[in-house]
């Protein structure tokens, strides 16, 4: 599906920056700098990738592929367009190869220029274009839902011992039974997470389970992860972050190499291994488990669109993981509405005053209390004269 082209709208005049291109997009994200023109090859741009691009403060995003293919309403392009990032889609493989890395280019009207020389031409994408394409894509969700149901059934058969009986789940040194747990995945921005959960974290002191590199970003905000969940598919956080955690859990498949475990051992860290086909963020939910008093999740999919936006064969694990945790699971986005903090001093003062008023009323209803009240009124009247 091609996005409609808006002929009257154009990229901001003078939009320019150094080209930074790479495959896969996850590798490119690690080298982006503010003001870069990011060149990606990523059909159906998802929200988590878009959030990382925004965090890198790129000036524009050029995509070899369509931002939305029409298969489902992916959320990334809308997020970037709302933030004012210049978007150009379908620049093609030739343009990807021709664009010079680290060289300054200009982006206007869907074209990429080196001075007056056109290096590649795509379709400029505006916020109105994105929303129109998302509306069209939502009409065809039936096939995506069928895929989700099929994947959920297959995963439940494959991981039933882990999902239903917790078999193979490593025992943690961090105590989670009977206490609140905060699970933070890569889809969450640490600043936003801390803003929403600040009072809850300060007063309840939950066990913090961080997935991958988000542990490093939380540490920058002075929040230590008690448990860090990593996988061979993603880079390890800094050694000081891993050493500060009480538990480091390696989530891997049975046939995955032991390179991550060996790297941790060289750091002097003895990791706990969870052999599963679940993604690390889904495994983190299971580690929080059935014993936590409440599990607050940040950066995990919470709506149907977000589940479909992940577009992974194993995305059903997030759906099933939420079912395992059950009613104790709360999304960080709604936590400020549900949690207002512990009792405040003025709450106690109000209670004491109300109690004294009740006692005074009770005493005044007795004969002795009536005499005291009459004498008090007489004394007040005498003073008033």
C-alpha positions as CSV (number, residue, x, y, z in Angstrom):
1,X,0.0,0.0,0.0
2,X,1.3,3.4,-0.9
3,X,0.8,6.4,1.2
4,X,-1.0,9.3,-0.6
5,X,1.3,12.1,-1.7
6,X,0.7,15.6,-0.5
7,X,1.9,17.9,-3.3
8,X,1.2,21.1,-1.5
9,X,3.2,20.2,1.7
10,X,7.0,20.1,1.7
11,X,9.7,19.5,4.2
12,X,10.8,22.5,6.1
13,X,13.1,24.8,4.1
14,X,16.7,24.3,4.9
15,X,16.2,20.9,6.5
16,X,19.7,19.5,6.4
17,X,22.0,17.2,8.3
18,X,24.7,14.6,8.0
19,X,23.7,11.2,6.6
20,X,23.8,8.3,9.0
21,X,22.6,5.0,7.4
22,X,22.7,1.4,8.5
23,X,21.1,-2.0,8.6
24,X,19.5,-3.3,10.7
25,X,17.9,-0.3,12.3
26,X,18.8,-1.5,15.8
27,X,22.5,-1.2,14.8
28,X,22.0,2.3,13.4
29,X,20.3,3.5,16.5
30,X,23.5,3.1,18.5
31,X,25.5,5.5,16.4
32,X,23.0,8.3,15.7
33,X,23.7,11.8,16.9
34,X,21.4,14.9,17.2
35,X,20.7,16.5,13.9
36,X,21.5,13.4,11.8
37,X,19.5,12.4,8.7
38,X,18.8,8.8,9.6
39,X,18.5,6.5,6.5
40,X,16.8,3.2,7.4
41,X,15.4,0.1,5.7
42,X,12.4,-0.6,7.8
43,X,9.0,-1.5,6.5
44,X,6.1,-0.7,9.0
45,X,8.1,1.5,11.4
46,X,7.2,0.5,14.9
47,X,6.8,2.7,18.0
48,X,9.8,1.4,19.9
49,X,12.1,2.2,17.0
50,X,10.5,5.6,16.5
51,X,11.0,6.4,20.2
52,X,14.7,5.6,19.9
53,X,14.9,7.8,16.8
54,X,13.3,10.6,18.8
55,X,15.6,10.1,21.7
56,X,18.5,10.5,19.3
57,X,17.0,13.8,18.1
58,X,17.3,13.1,14.4
59,X,16.4,15.8,12.0
60,X,14.8,13.5,9.4
61,X,14.2,9.9,8.7
62,X,14.5,8.5,5.1
63,X,13.2,5.0,4.6
64,X,14.0,2.6,1.8
65,X,10.6,1.0,2.5
66,X,7.1,2.4,3.0
67,X,6.5,3.7,6.5
68,X,3.2,1.8,6.5
69,X,2.7,-1.1,4.2
70,X,-1.0,-1.3,4.9
71,X,-0.9,-4.7,6.6
72,X,-1.6,-3.1,10.0
73,X,-1.6,0.3,11.6
74,X,2.1,0.5,12.7
75,X,2.6,3.4,15.2
76,X,6.1,4.6,14.5
77,X,5.5,7.0,11.6
78,X,2.7,8.8,13.5
79,X,5.0,9.3,16.5
80,X,7.7,10.9,14.4
81,X,5.3,13.0,12.4
82,X,3.7,14.4,15.6
83,X,7.2,15.4,16.8
84,X,7.9,17.3,13.6
85,X,10.6,14.9,12.3
86,X,10.9,15.1,8.5
87,X,9.8,11.8,6.9
88,X,10.5,10.5,3.4
89,X,9.6,7.0,2.4
90,X,10.3,4.6,-0.5
91,X,13.6,6.2,-1.5
92,X,14.7,2.8,-2.9
93,X,17.8,0.7,-2.7
94,X,19.8,2.8,-5.2
95,X,19.4,5.9,-3.2
96,X,20.4,4.0,0.0
97,X,23.6,2.9,-1.7
98,X,24.3,6.4,-3.2
99,X,23.8,8.4,-0.1
100,X,27.3,9.3,1.3
101,X,27.6,8.5,5.0
102,X,28.6,11.5,7.2
103,X,28.1,13.9,4.3
104,X,25.7,16.9,4.7
105,X,22.5,16.6,2.6
106,X,19.4,18.6,2.2
107,X,15.9,17.2,2.3
108,X,13.0,18.9,0.5
109,X,9.9,17.8,-1.3
110,X,10.7,14.1,-0.9
111,X,14.1,14.6,-2.5
112,X,17.6,14.3,-1.0
113,X,20.1,16.8,-2.4
114,X,23.8,17.4,-2.3
115,X,23.7,21.1,-3.1
116,X,21.7,21.1,-6.4
117,X,22.4,17.5,-7.2
118,X,19.6,15.1,-6.6
119,X,20.8,11.9,-4.8
120,X,17.5,10.2,-4.3
121,X,13.8,10.8,-4.6
122,X,11.1,9.4,-2.4
123,X,7.7,10.4,-1.1
124,X,7.3,13.0,1.6
125,X,5.1,11.8,4.4
126,X,3.0,14.2,6.5
127,X,1.0,13.6,9.6
128,X,-2.3,13.7,7.7
129,X,-0.9,11.1,5.2
130,X,0.1,8.8,8.1
131,X,-3.2,9.0,9.8
132,X,-5.1,8.4,6.6
133,X,-3.0,5.3,5.9
134,X,-3.5,4.1,9.5
135,X,-7.2,4.3,9.1
136,X,-7.1,2.2,5.9
137,X,-4.8,-0.3,7.6
138,X,-7.1,-0.8,10.6
139,X,-9.8,-2.1,8.2
140,X,-7.7,-5.2,7.5
141,X,-6.9,-6.3,11.0
142,X,-8.6,-9.7,10.7
143,X,-5.6,-11.5,9.3
144,X,-3.3,-10.1,11.9
145,X,-5.7,-11.2,14.7
146,X,-5.8,-14.7,13.2
147,X,-2.0,-14.7,13.2
148,X,-1.9,-13.6,16.9
149,X,-4.3,-16.4,17.9
150,X,-2.3,-19.0,16.0
151,X,1.0,-17.9,17.5
152,X,-0.5,-17.8,21.0
153,X,-1.7,-21.4,20.7
154,X,1.6,-22.6,19.4
155,X,3.6,-20.8,22.1
156,X,1.4,-22.1,24.9
157,X,2.0,-25.7,23.7
158,X,5.7,-25.1,23.4
159,X,6.1,-23.2,26.7
160,X,3.3,-24.7,28.8
161,X,5.6,-25.8,31.6
162,X,7.0,-22.3,32.0
163,X,3.8,-20.4,31.5
164,X,1.6,-22.7,33.6
165,X,3.9,-24.2,36.1
166,X,7.0,-21.9,36.2
167,X,9.2,-24.9,35.4
168,X,12.7,-23.7,34.5
169,X,12.3,-20.2,35.9
170,X,15.5,-19.3,37.8
171,X,15.4,-18.6,41.5
172,X,16.3,-15.0,42.2
173,X,18.3,-13.5,45.1
174,X,16.0,-10.4,44.8
175,X,12.9,-10.9,46.9
176,X,9.7,-10.3,44.9
177,X,7.2,-12.3,46.9
178,X,4.7,-10.1,48.6
179,X,6.3,-6.8,47.4
180,X,5.6,-4.5,44.5
181,X,7.7,-4.9,41.3
182,X,8.5,-2.4,38.6
183,X,9.2,-4.0,35.2
184,X,10.8,-1.6,32.7
185,X,11.4,-2.7,29.0
186,X,13.2,-1.0,26.1
187,X,10.0,0.5,24.8
188,X,9.9,2.9,27.8
189,X,11.6,6.3,28.1
190,X,13.3,6.4,31.5
191,X,12.4,10.1,32.0
192,X,8.8,9.4,31.3
193,X,8.8,6.2,33.5
194,X,10.3,8.0,36.5
195,X,7.9,10.9,36.1
196,X,4.9,8.6,36.2
197,X,6.2,6.3,38.9
198,X,8.3,8.7,41.0
199,X,6.1,8.7,44.1
200,X,5.4,5.0,43.8
201,X,9.1,4.1,43.6
202,X,10.1,6.5,46.4
203,X,7.4,5.4,48.9
204,X,6.9,1.7,48.0
205,X,10.5,0.9,47.0
206,X,9.6,-1.9,44.5
207,X,12.0,-4.4,43.1
208,X,13.1,-3.1,39.8
209,X,13.4,-5.5,36.9
210,X,15.0,-3.9,33.8
211,X,15.3,-5.4,30.3
212,X,18.6,-4.9,28.5
213,X,19.9,-1.4,27.9
214,X,17.2,0.4,29.8
215,X,19.0,-0.6,33.0
216,X,21.8,1.7,31.9
217,X,19.5,4.6,31.2
218,X,17.7,4.1,34.5
219,X,21.1,4.2,36.3
220,X,21.7,7.6,34.7
221,X,18.5,8.7,36.5
222,X,19.9,7.2,39.8
223,X,17.6,4.2,39.8
224,X,19.3,0.9,40.3
225,X,17.9,-2.2,38.7
226,X,17.7,-5.2,41.1
227,X,17.3,-7.6,38.2
228,X,18.6,-7.1,34.7
229,X,17.3,-9.4,31.9
230,X,19.6,-9.7,28.9
231,X,19.6,-11.8,25.7
232,X,22.3,-12.7,23.1
233,X,20.4,-10.7,20.5
234,X,21.1,-7.3,22.1
235,X,24.2,-5.6,23.4
236,X,25.0,-5.9,27.1
237,X,24.6,-2.9,29.4
238,X,27.8,-1.4,31.0
239,X,29.6,-3.7,33.4
240,X,29.1,-1.3,36.4
241,X,25.3,-1.5,35.8
242,X,25.3,-5.3,35.7
243,X,27.6,-5.6,38.8
244,X,25.2,-3.3,40.7
245,X,22.3,-5.6,40.1
246,X,21.5,-8.3,42.5
247,X,20.5,-10.7,39.7
248,X,21.4,-10.9,36.0
249,X,19.3,-13.2,34.0
250,X,20.2,-14.4,30.5
251,X,17.2,-15.2,28.4
252,X,18.1,-17.4,25.4
253,X,16.9,-20.3,23.3
254,X,18.2,-23.8,23.7
255,X,20.3,-23.6,20.5
256,X,21.8,-20.2,21.2
257,X,25.5,-19.8,21.7
258,X,26.9,-19.2,25.2
259,X,28.7,-16.0,24.2
260,X,26.6,-13.8,26.5
261,X,27.1,-16.0,29.5
262,X,30.8,-16.2,28.9
263,X,31.1,-12.4,28.6
264,X,29.3,-12.0,31.9
265,X,31.6,-14.5,33.5
266,X,34.6,-12.5,32.4
267,X,33.1,-9.5,34.2
268,X,32.9,-11.6,37.4
269,X,29.2,-12.0,37.1
270,X,27.4,-15.3,37.6
271,X,24.3,-15.0,35.5
272,X,21.1,-17.1,35.9
273,X,20.0,-18.7,32.6
274,X,16.4,-18.9,31.4
275,X,16.1,-21.2,28.4
276,X,13.0,-20.1,26.5
277,X,11.7,-18.8,23.2
278,X,10.0,-15.9,25.0
279,X,11.5,-12.4,24.5
280,X,13.4,-10.8,27.4
281,X,10.6,-8.4,28.3
282,X,8.1,-11.3,28.4
283,X,10.5,-13.3,30.6
284,X,10.8,-10.3,32.9
285,X,7.0,-10.4,33.5
286,X,7.3,-14.1,34.5
287,X,10.2,-13.3,36.8
288,X,7.9,-10.8,38.6
289,X,5.6,-13.7,38.8
290,X,2.5,-14.7,40.6
291,X,3.9,-13.8,44.0
292,X,4.4,-10.0,43.7
293,X,1.8,-7.9,45.4
294,X,1.5,-5.7,42.3
295,X,3.5,-5.5,39.0
296,X,3.8,-2.1,37.3
297,X,4.9,-2.5,33.7
298,X,6.5,0.3,31.6
299,X,7.5,-0.1,28.0
300,X,5.4,-3.3,27.4
301,X,2.5,-3.4,24.9
302,X,-0.8,-2.5,26.5
303,X,-3.2,-2.3,23.6
304,X,-4.1,-4.4,20.6
305,X,-2.4,-2.0,18.3
306,X,0.8,-2.1,20.3
307,X,0.8,-5.9,20.3
308,X,0.4,-5.9,16.5
309,X,3.0,-3.1,16.2
310,X,5.7,-5.4,17.6
311,X,5.2,-7.7,14.5
312,X,7.3,-10.5,15.9
313,X,6.6,-14.2,15.6
314,X,6.8,-14.4,19.4
315,X,4.7,-11.4,20.2
316,X,2.1,-13.7,21.6
317,X,4.4,-14.2,24.6
318,X,3.6,-10.7,25.8
319,X,-0.1,-11.4,25.6
320,X,0.3,-14.7,27.5
321,X,2.7,-13.2,30.0
322,X,0.1,-10.6,30.9
323,X,-2.5,-13.4,31.5
324,X,0.0,-15.2,33.8
325,X,0.6,-12.2,36.0
326,X,-3.2,-11.6,36.0
327,X,-5.0,-8.8,37.9
328,X,-1.8,-7.7,39.7
329,X,-0.5,-6.1,36.5
330,X,-0.8,-2.3,36.1
331,X,0.5,-0.2,33.3
332,X,2.8,2.7,34.3
333,X,0.7,5.1,32.2
334,X,-2.3,4.8,34.5
335,X,-0.3,4.5,37.8
336,X,-0.6,8.3,38.6
337,X,-4.4,8.0,38.5
338,X,-4.4,4.9,40.8
339,X,-1.7,5.7,43.3
340,X,-1.7,9.0,45.2
341,X,0.9,8.1,47.8
342,X,0.9,7.3,51.5
343,X,-1.0,9.2,54.2
344,X,0.0,12.8,54.3
345,X,0.5,14.8,57.6
346,X,-2.6,16.9,56.9
347,X,-4.6,13.7,56.5
348,X,-3.6,12.8,60.1
349,X,-4.3,16.4,61.4
350,X,-7.8,16.3,59.8
351,X,-8.5,13.0,61.4
352,X,-7.4,14.2,64.8
353,X,-9.5,17.4,64.6
354,X,-12.6,15.4,63.5
355,X,-12.0,13.0,66.5
356,X,-11.7,15.9,69.0
357,X,-14.9,17.4,67.6
358,X,-16.7,14.1,68.0
359,X,-15.5,13.7,71.6
360,X,-16.5,17.3,72.4
361,X,-20.0,16.7,71.1
362,X,-20.3,13.5,73.1
363,X,-19.2,15.2,76.3
364,X,-21.5,18.2,75.8
365,X,-24.5,15.8,75.6
366,X,-24.0,14.7,79.2
367,X,-25.2,16.7,82.2
368,X,-21.7,17.5,83.4
369,X,-20.7,18.4,79.8
370,X,-23.7,20.6,79.5
371,X,-22.7,22.5,82.7
372,X,-19.1,22.9,81.3
373,X,-20.4,24.2,78.0
374,X,-22.8,26.7,79.7
375,X,-19.9,28.0,81.9
376,X,-17.6,28.3,78.8
377,X,-20.3,30.2,76.9
378,X,-20.8,32.6,79.9
379,X,-17.1,33.2,80.2
380,X,-16.9,34.0,76.5
381,X,-19.8,36.4,76.8
382,X,-18.2,38.1,79.8
383,X,-15.0,38.6,77.9
384,X,-16.9,40.0,74.9
385,X,-18.2,42.8,77.1
